[in-house]
Amino acid sequence: MTDTTTVGALDTMPRLLARNAKAYANTPAYREKEYGIWQSWTWGQTSEEIHALALGFLILGVKPGDHIAIIGRNRPYFYWAMVAAQSVGAVPVPLYRDAVAEEMAYVLDHCSARFVIAEDQEQVDKMADVMGDLETLEGVVFLDPSGMRKYDKSALFDYRELQQKGRDQEATLQAELDKRQATQGPDTTCVMLYTSGTTGRPKGVVLSNYNIIETSKGTCEFDHLVAGDSVLAYMPMAWIGDFIFSIGQAYWSGFCVGCPESPETMQADLAEVGPTYFFAPPRYFEGLLTSVQIRMEDAGRFKRWLFNTVMNHAKVIGPKLLDGKSVGLLDRMKYWLGGLLITGPLKNTLGLSRVRVGYTAGEAIGPELFDFYRSLGINLKQLYGQTEASVFITQQPDGEVRADTVGTPSPGVELRIDDSGEVFYRSPGAFVKYYKNPKSTKDTKDKDGWVATGDAGFIEKDNGHLRIIDRAKDVGKLKDGAMFAPKFVENKLKFFTSVLETVVFGNGKDTCVAFINIDLTAVGNWAERNNIAYSSYQELAAHPQVYEMIQANVEEVNASVAQDEMLSGCQIARFLILHKELDADDGELTRTQKVRRNIIAEKYDDLIGALYDGTTSIFTETEVTYEDGRKGSISATLEIRDAVTFARKKVAA
Amino acid sequence: MQDSYVTADGRTIGATVMEMKNITLRFGGVTAIKDISFDIREGEVRAIIGPNGAGKSSMLNVINGFYHPQEGEVWFHGKRRHAMKPHQIAKQGIARTFQNIALFKGMSTLDNIMTGRLTHMKSGLFSQTMWWGGAQAEEVANREIVEKVIHFLEIQAIRKTPVGRLPYGFQKRVELGRALAAEPKLLLLDEPMAGMNVEEKEDMSRFILDVNDEFGTTIVLIEHDMGVVMDIADRVVVMDYGKKIGDGTPDEVRNNQDVIDAYLGVAHD
């Protein structure tokens, strides 16, 4: 465990690194699969690598306060680069690696980045495209040299060569490095992360060492994370969660961070690493469950029977065991046997057999989904957070896990709900400011340190758990004054495996209407089993039988929505199935896969018009953007259907 | 012998490595190749194009020594080459891929690429069976080369997947991987992009150029997609009805009247 008497000295990431290099010198800090073998670096080696790179940064001429952008997938080298940047007093700014060059250019320009650490040729090419327009950008440090042998190297630096130069000149540069580190403290900026922003330009969230370290400390204690734990780093590095898990908490408690071989091998690497601490967005857990269900549907009758029998029993017993409730001996034995035959091997295949603490967040998670993982004995919990809070606002304590709430306040967090229903918090992790944007800072964080989340919610009276309804700005009213909360309905729809994404409209209107995206994996498999031929996503989406199935889903949701006192007006009167998947490259989703409501409403206003004017089919043409920035267009004639709605439940007087 | 020169994109094209002198190849009464001569220079990307049935694949089989021409001579590294057995050919540093994928469908990507190392394995049957001594060290060394190929072609995710389950584009990539694992000096590609979509073609073009660039491998390829050929080849041989009707840089070939006639058709009077 951590020695709390020295906390005073552990107030910057480089100081935490120095502590770890001594205390955990020979335990692994980072692992990465490369050339088919897991490579690992101890905390001692990690410290040496970071030190060499920090000296290299000094040779490049990095000054205190400079911003260094980092563009790459989860690899130890980039995590080192962040702490190396902090060591020389610079601020690391990780970017989304799949962003197009112009998006990157905006951020690089906004933070006046002088240097970029780029993964490979692809990223270096993007930088070459925008370098001419960026006055401050001086050089790019690259990790993987392949394909760039003949590039003009005047502004390009090899990561490993830079480290070697640093090592060679240690004698002359060490004093400067020591001097810079001595001036750092809890108020020094630790990292700057750009929020993907569901509206407008991304904003740079400035987080101090105090923000990150206090949050990491509190939450590590909350979940008892210690040096023996491990995570798999696979979420985008530009996302605050990855920074907290793979640097903040990892440095605080000294646990090991594993990096996959490539984004495509993540699932296999997960099974090999077997992390004890695991985060994934609901989408991931949904996808995993769908793939298990699909494979079981294809399995033989006996296997299917065995799977269903074991799972039905586990659904009752698993959550009870996790919550520490009393379970009879016979049930315990049955559960153990089920574990031997089904749930154990299944967990192992999914790579979740060692998970002690699992989190999901970002979107609501369906009760069935939640029950599935908890019945396997996986301690899956929900948290609620945002970049501005250094992730954690609320989280579910062990034994108090529910599908419809996001838990109680995290260590050190105070919560307040204002009259309009918006959630505010005050916490050690609450951000310093938005970079070069005092107006937004003032709008979001008041002088007493309360930060507006932009989410509407309420605290349940009997257990103190926070429940989130929707984005505060998305909550509106129907024409008759009934409350309109699109996400509430969307989430219910998304619990069906056939529905991947959906957008509900209705603010200021008589009724609600919906766009629906089908899940190609689930619906495709269903089509195969039912002998439905299709040649493209578009054709499958427009198939009458798919429409029948989705209509049944919509009506089921309507029946359930009708039961809610506050939100019974949000039933879907008409819907259509979109001819393309909503995509971040087209600006329809954020890079974290959240729906950008206004942009979609604007782009498809012809479809919304048709949903409200009673027509039964409409021709539409949509522009699509490919990953390399080229544009094309697809056109389709979409069918619009009416769905049955139910009588609204009367609000009790 | 010509002098070496440097291309516009900075690659060095060296001396002639292989020369075809007046090659004629017959199958019974059918003459597949008629009196063709051309050379291949070190480090270049040499394309052979032509309409269906022009004799391109036969030419490739002559280059790798699988077919023995009835007339003419093949000169390789300044020596006249005589008829050889396939394994002798492989040992000369020539590897190839096939027009119709010829992989072991039931074996994994890794094992398929590993077969490309066969000619480099020296340990005996006993040692290999017992997994002992030299065999072990040899497998580790070979596996390392194979892993580098997997890394290079970005196919880590399908390392353990049986190739029969892979989509076509990936199978083509695995086949290229197997050829690369042999660390060839001369790589022959028979329609590496046939049946691919635009994105897969772009990927494959990039890999071919990278192989040529990073490892200095000489590449001879047959391809139907003129756009691809004109983009990546240094020099192009054009064949029609078993005869050579053009030879030169993409620009020269593009403006050659015989080539235009062969591709666009010409009125026979």
Interface residues (C-beta under 8 A of the other chain):
Chain A: E34 Y35 G36 I37 S146 G147 R149 K150 E261 S262 E264 T265 A268
Chain B: D9 G10 R143 E144 E147 K148 I150 H151 F152 E154 Q156 A157 R159 K160 R206 D210 D213 E214
